[in-house]
Amino acid sequence: MTTVTVRMYAGLRDLVGAREITMELPAGATVATLREQLGAAHPAVVPMLPVLVCAVDEEYVSVEHPLHDGDRVALIPPVSGGS
């Protein structure tokens, strides 16, 4: 098993009900695996999953990025705004 810490930002935090969670994933898990399991555990986030930006240990990564025990994952919804 791979244990990662997942930090939620913006509206995602409200949907999950926590700023940070710990997830246990199967060996060989990727960011895509994490997204799937997050959606299964928190169905309200499913519509957001395709547009989330992900960073692992403060570097932006793709959904194919492999996760390792102890990684710190940040899930960031798209942000809008302006002047």
Backbone torsions as a table, in degrees:
resi	resn	phi	psi	omega
1	MET	NA	151.0	177.2
2	THR	-117.2	125.7	179.1
3	THR	-107.2	125.4	179.7
4	VAL	-127.7	154.0	174.1
5	THR	-101.2	129.1	-176.3
6	VAL	-116.4	122.3	179.5
7	ARG	-101.5	129.5	-178.4
8	MET	-101.9	142.4	178.7
9	TYR	-124.1	153.9	174.2
10	ALA	52.8	-137.0	-175.1
11	GLY	-61.7	-25.1	178.5
12	LEU	-62.3	-39.9	178.3
13	ARG	-58.9	-42.3	179.6
14	ASP	-65.6	-39.6	-179.3
15	LEU	-68.5	-36.3	-179.8
16	VAL	-82.9	-28.6	179.7
17	GLY	85.7	16.5	178.5
18	ALA	-157.2	150.1	176.8
19	ARG	-77.7	-31.6	-175.8
20	GLU	-145.8	138.2	176.2
21	ILE	-133.8	161.1	173.3
22	THR	-108.9	133.7	179.3
23	MET	-124.2	139.8	173.2
24	GLU	-104.4	123.9	-175.9
25	LEU	-120.3	156.7	177.5
26	PRO	-67.1	155.4	176.3
27	ALA	-56.5	140.4	-179.4
28	GLY	83.2	9.0	-178.8
29	ALA	-64.8	151.0	175.9
30	THR	-118.8	177.8	174.9
31	VAL	-59.0	-37.2	177.8
32	ALA	-60.4	-40.7	177.9
33	THR	-61.6	-45.0	179.1
34	LEU	-59.5	-46.2	179.9
35	ARG	-59.5	-45.0	-179.9
36	GLU	-60.0	-46.2	-178.3
37	GLN	-69.5	-34.9	176.7
38	LEU	-64.1	-42.9	178.4
39	GLY	-64.0	-37.6	178.5
40	ALA	-67.2	-38.2	-178.9
41	ALA	-79.7	-28.1	-176.6
42	HIS	-135.5	79.5	-175.3
43	PRO	-55.1	-24.9	-179.5
44	ALA	-64.1	-21.6	-178.4
45	VAL	-86.8	-10.8	-174.7
46	VAL	-52.7	-44.5	179.7
47	PRO	-62.7	-23.5	-179.0
48	MET	-85.4	-22.4	-171.6
49	LEU	-53.2	-42.8	-177.2
50	PRO	-65.8	-20.1	-175.5
51	VAL	-107.7	1.6	179.7
52	LEU	-69.3	139.2	170.7
53	VAL	-94.7	140.2	-176.7
54	CYS	-123.2	137.8	173.4
55	ALA	-126.1	139.4	175.6
56	VAL	-119.5	122.5	-177.6
57	ASP	49.8	45.7	173.6
58	GLU	70.3	19.9	174.4
59	GLU	-125.7	130.2	178.2
60	TYR	-63.8	138.0	-177.0
61	VAL	-137.0	164.6	176.7
62	SER	-88.7	173.2	-179.8
63	VAL	-69.2	-18.0	178.7
64	GLU	-82.9	-6.4	-176.2
65	HIS	-61.6	127.6	178.4
66	PRO	-74.0	143.7	177.8
67	LEU	-103.1	147.5	-178.4
68	HIS	-125.8	154.2	179.4
69	ASP	-52.6	128.8	178.5
70	GLY	91.9	-5.1	179.0
71	ASP	-60.6	148.8	173.9
72	ARG	-110.1	115.2	-174.6
73	VAL	-107.9	133.9	174.8
74	ALA	-113.6	129.5	177.1
75	LEU	-111.6	120.3	-171.5
76	ILE	-123.6	115.7	175.3
77	PRO	-69.8	159.7	176.1
78	PRO	-61.6	145.5	-178.0
79	VAL	-114.9	138.1	175.2
80	SER	-121.4	162.9	-179.8
81	GLY	158.8	-167.2	-179.9
82	GLY	149.2	-170.4	-177.0
83	SER	-101.3	NA	NA
